[in-house]
Amino acid sequence: MVFALLDDLADFNIDLIINESYEDAVKDYENVNPILIDMDVVDWLRDNATNFSKAIFIAAENDNNLYNITRILEENDVKIYNSSSDACLIASDKFETYEALSNIVPQPRTFRFKIDPKGYWKETHYKTFSWCGL
């Protein structure tokens, strides 16, 4: 995905934040200035997001990475070409998606469950695990 995006943006000069282990993977792109990091990108962005005016990025949804990156960029007035942090948060959680669409789209009844310390399922209002079913 990164290489397809870089190909699509070949007419622009781009700063690419990437793990230092991928340095050789982008060396053939003349329009790319690789910013090589050896730490978690979320932590890096907290300290460096103000250095950018615009961003488009690819991130995993696990551990709320997509939401966290988007939120940091929004808080630093970086124009993003991705979904908003609110949209990322809702789309990354099945129950949040269910609630957002509950009066708009017909869908199966959905509950939120959590596992107590003994391993039993409990229906709860606390957000720890989502399950959708008919």
Secondary structure, 3 states (H helix, E strand, C coil): CHHHHHHHCCCCCEEEEEEHHHHHHHCCCCCEEEEEECCCHHHHHHHHHHHCCEECCCCCCHHHHHHHHHHHHHHCCCEECCCCHHHHHHHCCHHHHHHHHCCCCCCCCEEEEEECCCCCEEECCCCCEEEECC
